[in-house]
Amino acid sequence: MFALFRVGLIAASVAATSVHAASSINVLVTATIAGRCEFLSSAAINIDFGRLNEVSGEQIKTANTQFWCTQGLAYTLSRGLGQNANAGQANLKSDSNQLLPYSLSVSPTGGNGSGQSTPISATLTATISDASLSAAAIGDNYRDTVVLTLNP
């Protein structure tokens, strides 16, 4: 009888464990990569023509900067006309408020990013024409500030 009781307990415990069923659900893991672009340096870019006079001839100076954009992100690089622009013409302005017309270009103006480990170089080219120098008034500290904008 004791053996029969024991077999009954074992059968009951097996029956009790087989009643429990497993349950599962999927776990979805997601992420969003936000595209962005950044200049490698926050320092101002300086283009210095030095001392000039009316017979210096056309002057061209360049400066470079670097930036990166997220892999595959389309970007544009543009520049404003500067603080001393007049009728769409960029001007350097002296301490005595004399204006000296100049042009500023940037290259490239657009493209696609290749990620943070692959910086993109941009060249800024400033030009003062011979005609502008010939008509320039004597003045110290001709200067302008132009905003260079990198848009993703």
C-alpha positions in Angstrom: 0.0 0.0 0.0 2.9 2.3 0.8 4.4 1.7 -2.6 1.1 2.4 -4.3 0.7 5.7 -2.3 4.3 6.7 -3.4 3.5 6.0 -7.1 0.4 8.0 -6.7 2.4 11.0 -5.3 4.9 10.8 -8.1 2.1 10.7 -10.7 0.4 13.6 -9.1 3.5 15.8 -9.1 4.2 14.9 -12.8 0.7 15.8 -13.6 1.0 19.1 -11.7 4.1 20.2 -13.6 2.7 19.4 -17.0 -0.2 21.8 -16.4 2.1 24.9 -16.5 2.7 26.2 -20.0 5.5 28.6 -21.1 4.7 32.0 -22.4 6.9 34.3 -24.6 6.7 37.6 -26.3 9.0 39.5 -28.7 11.1 42.3 -27.6 11.6 45.0 -30.2 14.9 47.0 -29.9 15.0 50.2 -32.0 17.1 53.3 -32.5 17.1 56.4 -34.6 20.4 57.9 -35.8 20.0 61.7 -36.0 22.0 63.2 -38.8 24.4 66.1 -37.9 27.3 68.1 -39.1 30.0 69.8 -37.1 33.0 72.0 -37.7 36.2 70.4 -36.2 37.2 73.7 -34.7 35.0 76.5 -33.3 37.8 79.0 -33.7 37.2 81.9 -36.2 38.7 81.4 -39.6 41.1 84.3 -40.4 41.9 85.6 -43.9 44.4 88.4 -43.7 45.4 90.5 -46.7 48.1 92.3 -44.8 49.2 95.8 -45.9 48.0 96.8 -49.3 48.1 99.9 -51.5 46.5 101.0 -54.8 49.2 99.4 -56.9 49.2 96.0 -55.1 47.0 94.5 -57.9 44.3 91.9 -57.5 44.7 90.1 -54.2 43.6 86.5 -53.5 43.9 84.8 -50.2 42.6 81.5 -49.0 41.9 79.7 -45.7 40.7 76.2 -44.9 38.4 74.6 -42.4 37.2 71.1 -41.8 33.9 69.6 -40.8 32.2 66.2 -40.7 28.7 65.0 -41.4 26.9 61.8 -40.5 27.5 59.0 -43.1 25.3 59.6 -46.2 23.8 62.9 -44.9 23.5 65.6 -47.5 24.9 68.9 -46.5 25.2 72.5 -47.8 27.9 75.0 -46.9 27.0 78.6 -47.4 28.2 82.0 -46.4 26.5 85.3 -45.6 27.4 88.6 -47.2 29.0 89.9 -44.0 28.3 92.7 -41.6 29.2 95.5 -44.0 27.4 94.4 -47.1 25.7 97.0 -49.2 23.4 96.3 -52.1 24.5 92.6 -52.2 28.2 93.5 -52.2 30.5 92.3 -49.4 32.7 95.1 -48.0 35.6 95.4 -45.6 35.1 98.5 -43.4 37.9 100.6 -41.9 38.0 102.3 -38.5 37.1 105.5 -40.4 34.1 103.8 -42.0 35.7 103.5 -45.5 34.4 100.5 -47.5 36.6 98.2 -49.6 34.6 95.8 -51.8 35.7 92.1 -51.9 34.3 88.7 -52.7 34.3 85.5 -50.7 33.6 82.1 -52.1 33.5 78.7 -50.4 34.1 75.3 -51.9 32.6 72.7 -51.8 29.1 74.1 -51.3 27.5 70.7 -50.8 27.9 67.0 -50.8 27.3 63.9 -48.6 28.9 63.1 -45.3 31.2 60.1 -44.7 31.1 60.0 -40.9 33.1 61.6 -38.1 36.2 59.7 -39.0 36.3 61.2 -42.5 36.5 65.0 -42.2 35.7 67.2 -45.2 37.9 70.1 -46.1 36.5 73.4 -47.3 38.4 76.3 -48.9 37.4 79.9 -48.5 38.8 82.2 -51.2 38.7 86.0 -50.6 39.4 88.4 -53.5 40.0 92.1 -53.6 40.0 93.3 -57.2 42.5 95.6 -58.7 39.8 98.2 -59.4 38.7 98.1 -55.7 42.3 98.6 -54.5 42.8 101.5 -57.0 39.8 103.3 -55.6 40.4 102.4 -51.9 40.7 105.1 -49.3 43.6 105.0 -46.8 42.4 103.3 -43.7 43.5 101.1 -40.9 41.9 97.8 -39.8 39.6 97.1 -42.8 37.6 94.1 -41.6 34.4 92.2 -42.0 32.7 89.3 -40.2 31.0 86.7 -42.4 28.9 83.8 -41.1 29.7 80.4 -42.6 26.8 78.0 -42.2 26.9 74.2 -42.4 23.4 72.7 -42.8 22.5 69.0 -42.8 
